[in-house]
Amino acid sequence: MMQSIHGVTRGLAVALLSGAATVANAQDITLQSPDGTINLTGKLLQFSGLEYVIESEYGPLRVAVDHVTCTGDACPTLSAEPANTDPMVVNWDVSLWGQRRAFTEHVEKLAELLEARTDGKFTLNLSYGGLSPSRENLDGIAEGKFEMAQFCAGYHPEKNPTITVLELPFLGVSSLEQEVEISQAVYAHPATRADLARWNATIVMPSPQPQNNILGSGIPPTSLESFVNMKIRATGGVGRAIDALGAEPINLPAPEVQAALESGDVQAVAFAPHAHMAFNTIESGTWWTTNLNPGTSNCPVVANTDALNDLPDEYRVLLASATSEALSHYVDNYKGATMAAWGPALQERQIIELTINDEILSEINQAVAAPAARTWVSENQANGLPAQELYDLVIDMINDGT
């Protein structure tokens, strides 16, 4: 401990520094001893949570926070506990919604793997609706409110137009594995990276889902005409397919759907099987289409790019490898536990399963798929996106059986 600096800092723990550089936009603060007899004023250069570093009239000084009080607009906020000084300790907040279900199993598994492989030093704090509404997760990532989040492109297509190519109706994706491969190819495209960069977001992994089908309440439809004017919850390309049936697509966040079905605000819901179970629409259902298969929602998991770049190199490598394992777990769980529960759930509730004949399916497909693709390409090309290139990428992978 220095006893004095030019006779003024007697009794105060202060250390002279050499070679300290003034940071950009540094502002003056004043550090005052408890008895008020000593004041050190200078530009704040650094703050570790335990010490201030200021450029004072005596040169660069390092001062312990518990020996002084700080005044000035640039004074940092002191936490109740000392800041963590171990660069290998990382805690990320993750914004999800609803409850733990098949749709979030890869995020749950990722959190488990990271914690286990870093002895608890890299943790994901999963929040189901406590950090942000589902439609605002991408905004929260952009604002740095949390480090990771899941969102669905169809909730706000104008915010992520490149990804919506994966939600076009009747694309013909045949499996969860293929959904993963095609999604990752689109995510890796420079246009998609630039699209998400507007939100300071980097895509970590997809949330592959099987084809949506429609579960409704009331009297089951007996013909295509029965769908006319029916209000059906559907988003993205699935909504276009629903519209082609003559029904009215309603875009609602998943947590609001059950209440809308019960109240009659919608008469049916287009979901993947896990969502019908997780959000309890199955409890109000009387019928289910087994093979309409109009498409699916694309719902990636993203990280705040700054937070990702701030990770130690070791953790970035670990995150990439753990993501691959988490996706494998997700697919296995969906094909196993989730689908094993779906059939019995329908039978227990005596839900009527409606199978649409191939001729009608073909007519719907032709009436919807090609026009929807042409419109998507035209609109997004006009907005400066390589829409045809993205669409061709998806179709080529589907045709190749990737």
Protein Blocks (a to p, Z undefined) as FASTA:
>chain_A
ZZbgghlagoiacdddehiacdehiacdddddfkopaccddddfbdehlaccdddfkbpc
dddfklpccedjklccddfbdcdfbfkbccdddddehjadfklmmmmmmmmmmmmmnnop
accdddehjlocfklmmmmmmnopafbdcddfklmmmlmmmlmmmmpghklpabfklmmm
mmmmmmmpmklmmmmmmnopacfbdcdddddddddehjddfbfklmgopacddehjllmm
mmmnopacddddfklmmmmmmnopagbdcddfklmmmnommmmpcbdcfklonaccdddd
dddfklmmmpcfklmmmmmmmmmmmmmmmmmmmmmmmmmmmmmmmmmnopacddddfklm
mmmmmmmmmmmmmmmmmmmmmnopafklmmmmmmmmmmnoZZ
